[in-house]
Structures are given as C-alpha cells and as structure tokens.
Amino acid sequence: MLLSCLSAAAQTPRETLDIGDEPGRVSTEEVVIEDGPYARQVVFFRSQEAPGTLVVHTSERFLYLVMPGNRALRYGIGVGRDGFTWSGLVKVSRKAEWPDWTPPPEMIQRQPYLPRFMAGGPGNPMGARALYLGSTVYRIHGTNQPETIGHAISSGCFRLANGDVIDLFTRVPVGTKVVIRHGPSI
C-alpha cells in the first residue's frame, strides 16, 4: 500500500506557484549571469558623464559603470515594475554587505504577507550587497532571484545577480554619482 501511494505521488505533476517576492529563498553569492544580453561586459558607451559614474537605463534594463575612452562596464538589472519607475540624480550614500531588509510601510500595505524585518544573509531578498541611493528608500542591490534580471519586477530598486553586485560593490565608493534615466536618450 505504501509503495502504491509513493508511486502515485511520484507520477502526479507538480505545480509551481509564481508568488513574486520570496523572502527566505536562498541564493548563493556566486550566482553570475554568464551568457546572453544581461551578462556583465565591457561595451561601447558614449556619455558626457565622468569615469566612475553609474548610469542606470531602466527602459533598457542595464546599469553602466562609465569607464574612460567611451567604454562602460554593463550589468543586467531588474527594475521597478509599472508605477514604480523613477529617474533622477543621486549619490551612493552608504554601502552594506549582506544588508538587513525592512520593507517600507507602503510595501507592507501592498504586500501584507512580507516580513516586517529580515536579517541580512543568503535568504534575504536584498542579496549579497547593497548600494544605498541618496536619502531615498531605493538601492542597487543583489537578489536571491537571479532569473528576474532583465524584468520590471521590483518596487523601484535596481537588482543585480549576487555575483554582479559583489563586483560592482568593489568598484564603487560611497559618494559615487548615479544617474537614473527612464527613457532612451538621443
């Protein structure tokens, strides 16, 4: 009887629910997007911005670290979903490794199932590193959902695969200028 139950359970198709945010899901810091358009790479990038500046193109789903000689290190990112996109000029005000996460009250109101506080670590949706953007509630941070890179899914933050945000974290000091653009520029 036990064998027939186990056999029936093994043959039953499994259903996966897409719940969006999954606090507590564990991803390692080694996750890096290695192929495709969202893989980290040096690209041609014409800009008036000084080397060391971060330029976020939300409509393209890329973050650029400006380098000399019309080049930039490009990272694939996840961006804010409809209603949560923004543009502006800020500076990196703080950096944190394995940051804690306290969802803002507006997020709790929209998603009441979220925890009120989550200590930093591999199960934290903020990922392995975070760059805090000025005095806003927004950050450039890692993610425990690397499959969301290239999508508009967040509440306004910019997410990178953990391996990519660790790389960016080592390259960008506090005080770095960050330009966030939402539309294509001419």
C-alpha positions as CSV (number, residue, x, y, z in Angstrom):
1,M,0.0,0.0,0.0
2,L,2.8,2.4,0.9
3,L,4.6,1.7,-2.3
4,S,1.5,2.3,-4.4
5,C,1.0,5.7,-2.6
6,L,4.6,6.7,-3.2
7,S,4.3,5.6,-6.9
8,A,1.1,7.7,-7.3
9,A,2.8,10.7,-5.7
10,A,5.8,10.4,-8.0
11,Q,3.5,10.4,-11.1
12,T,1.4,13.4,-10.0
13,P,2.6,16.5,-11.9
14,R,3.9,19.2,-9.6
15,E,2.6,22.7,-9.7
16,T,4.8,25.7,-9.2
17,L,3.3,28.9,-7.9
18,D,4.8,32.2,-9.0
19,I,4.4,34.4,-5.9
20,G,6.8,37.1,-7.0
21,D,8.7,38.0,-3.8
22,E,10.1,35.1,-1.9
23,P,11.7,36.2,1.3
24,G,13.8,33.4,2.8
25,R,14.6,31.9,-0.6
26,V,18.4,31.1,-0.6
27,S,20.7,32.0,-3.4
28,T,24.5,31.9,-3.3
29,E,26.7,34.9,-3.7
30,E,28.4,33.1,-6.6
31,V,25.4,33.5,-9.0
32,V,26.6,35.5,-12.0
33,I,24.8,35.8,-15.4
34,E,27.4,34.4,-17.7
35,D,25.7,34.5,-21.2
36,G,23.1,36.4,-23.0
37,P,22.4,40.1,-23.2
38,Y,22.4,40.5,-19.4
39,A,25.9,39.2,-18.8
40,R,28.4,41.6,-17.4
41,Q,30.6,43.0,-20.2
42,V,32.6,46.0,-21.3
43,V,30.7,47.9,-24.1
44,F,31.0,51.0,-26.2
45,F,29.2,53.8,-24.3
46,R,29.2,57.4,-25.4
47,S,28.5,59.6,-22.4
48,Q,29.1,63.1,-21.1
49,E,29.5,61.5,-17.6
50,A,32.9,61.2,-15.9
51,P,34.5,57.8,-15.5
52,G,33.3,56.2,-12.3
53,T,29.7,57.5,-12.7
54,L,26.9,54.9,-12.6
55,V,24.2,55.4,-15.3
56,V,21.0,53.3,-14.9
57,H,18.9,52.9,-18.1
58,T,15.6,51.5,-16.7
59,S,14.0,51.0,-20.1
60,E,17.0,49.1,-21.3
61,R,17.4,47.0,-18.1
62,F,21.1,47.9,-17.8
63,L,23.4,49.7,-15.4
64,Y,26.6,51.2,-16.7
65,L,29.8,52.0,-14.8
66,V,31.4,54.6,-17.0
67,M,35.0,54.0,-18.0
68,P,37.5,56.2,-19.9
69,G,37.5,56.1,-23.8
70,N,33.8,55.8,-24.5
71,R,33.5,52.5,-22.7
72,A,31.4,51.2,-19.8
73,L,31.1,48.0,-17.8
74,R,27.5,47.0,-18.4
75,Y,25.4,44.9,-15.9
76,G,22.0,43.4,-16.5
77,I,19.5,44.6,-13.9
78,G,15.9,44.1,-12.7
79,V,14.0,47.4,-12.4
80,G,10.8,48.8,-11.0
81,R,7.5,47.4,-12.4
82,D,4.9,49.7,-13.8
83,G,4.1,52.5,-11.4
84,F,7.5,52.1,-9.6
85,T,9.9,53.5,-12.2
86,W,11.7,56.7,-11.5
87,S,14.5,58.9,-12.8
88,G,16.9,61.3,-11.2
89,L,20.4,62.2,-9.9
90,V,21.6,60.8,-6.6
91,K,24.8,59.7,-5.0
92,V,25.7,56.4,-3.3
93,S,25.2,57.3,0.3
94,R,26.1,54.1,2.0
95,K,27.2,50.5,1.2
96,A,26.4,47.3,3.1
97,E,27.4,43.6,2.8
98,W,24.5,41.2,3.4
99,P,22.2,44.1,4.3
100,D,19.2,43.8,6.6
101,W,15.8,44.4,5.0
102,T,13.0,46.4,6.5
103,P,10.2,46.8,3.9
104,P,8.8,50.3,3.9
105,P,5.2,50.8,5.2
106,E,3.9,51.3,1.6
107,M,5.3,47.9,0.6
108,I,3.8,46.2,3.6
109,Q,0.4,47.8,2.7
110,R,0.6,46.4,-0.8
111,Q,2.1,43.0,0.3
112,P,1.0,42.3,3.8
113,Y,2.5,38.8,3.8
114,L,6.0,40.3,3.8
115,P,8.1,40.1,7.0
116,R,8.5,43.3,8.9
117,F,12.2,42.8,9.3
118,M,14.7,40.3,7.8
119,A,18.3,40.0,8.9
120,G,21.0,40.0,6.2
121,G,22.1,36.7,4.8
122,P,21.6,34.4,1.8
123,G,17.9,34.2,2.3
124,N,17.4,37.9,2.3
125,P,15.8,39.4,-0.9
126,M,18.4,42.3,-0.7
127,G,21.1,39.8,-1.8
128,A,24.8,39.9,-1.1
129,R,25.4,43.7,-1.2
130,A,23.6,47.0,-1.4
131,L,24.4,50.5,-2.5
132,Y,22.0,53.0,-0.9
133,L,20.9,55.8,-3.2
134,G,20.9,59.2,-1.5
135,S,18.2,59.7,1.0
136,T,15.7,57.7,-1.0
137,V,14.3,54.3,0.0
138,Y,15.9,52.9,-3.2
139,R,19.0,50.8,-3.5
140,I,21.1,49.0,-6.1
141,H,21.3,45.5,-4.5
142,G,21.7,41.8,-5.1
143,T,18.9,39.3,-5.4
144,N,18.1,35.8,-4.4
145,Q,16.1,35.6,-7.7
146,P,18.6,36.0,-10.5
147,E,16.0,34.9,-13.0
148,T,14.3,38.3,-12.5
149,I,17.3,40.2,-14.1
150,G,16.0,41.9,-17.3
151,H,12.5,42.2,-16.0
152,A,10.4,45.0,-14.5
153,I,9.5,43.4,-11.1
154,S,10.8,45.5,-8.2
155,S,9.2,48.3,-6.1
156,G,11.7,50.8,-7.5
157,C,15.1,49.3,-6.5
158,F,17.6,48.0,-9.1
159,R,18.7,44.4,-8.6
160,L,21.7,42.6,-10.0
161,A,22.7,38.9,-9.7
162,N,24.6,38.5,-6.4
163,G,28.0,37.9,-8.2
164,D,27.5,41.1,-10.2
165,V,26.5,43.3,-7.3
166,I,29.6,42.0,-5.4
167,D,31.7,43.0,-8.4
168,L,30.1,46.4,-8.6
169,F,30.4,46.9,-4.8
170,T,34.2,46.6,-5.0
171,R,34.4,49.2,-7.8
172,V,32.1,51.9,-6.5
173,P,32.9,54.1,-3.5
174,V,30.4,56.0,-1.3
175,G,29.8,59.4,-3.0
176,T,29.6,58.0,-6.5
177,K,27.3,59.9,-8.8
178,V,24.3,57.8,-10.0
179,V,22.2,59.0,-13.0
180,I,18.9,57.2,-13.4
181,R,17.2,57.5,-16.8
182,H,13.9,56.0,-17.7
183,G,13.6,56.7,-21.4
184,P,16.0,56.4,-24.3
185,S,18.4,59.3,-24.8
186,I,19.3,60.9,-28.0
